[in-house]
Amino acid sequence: QVHLVESGGGLVQPGGSLRLACAASGGFESVNLMGWHRHAPGKLREWVATITRDGNIDYADSVKGRFTISRDNAKNTVYLQMNSLKPEDTAVYYCGAGGPVLTSWGQGTQVTVSS
């Protein structure tokens, strides 16, 4: 069972940037798919982005062109660079791991976009 710990959340003004990190342990080497979901109050949980071990990437339309997911297999870490942040990006962001679907989750990190 992969153990995931997210970091990097916080408060940022609209138009600003944040970088989330997800450190994995306990079987990361066998994990093919990693990614991010988010959950905003009053809304359904939303898929944000995924990346495979080989570097195949997918993004939700709502973040395409603004967010960048990357993966450092040597450091067992996945990142989410978030630029041009909007108030509607406010949510708890969860890191996931698995394959072919995300099945293990971290505890989440809060991202708040507000002036």
ABEGO torsion letter per residue (X at the ends): XBBBBBBGBEBBBBGBBBBBBBBBBGGAAABABBBBBBBBBGBBBBBABBBBAAGBBBBBAAABGABBBBBBAAAGBBBBBBBGBBAAABBBBBBBBEOABBABBBAEBBBBBBX
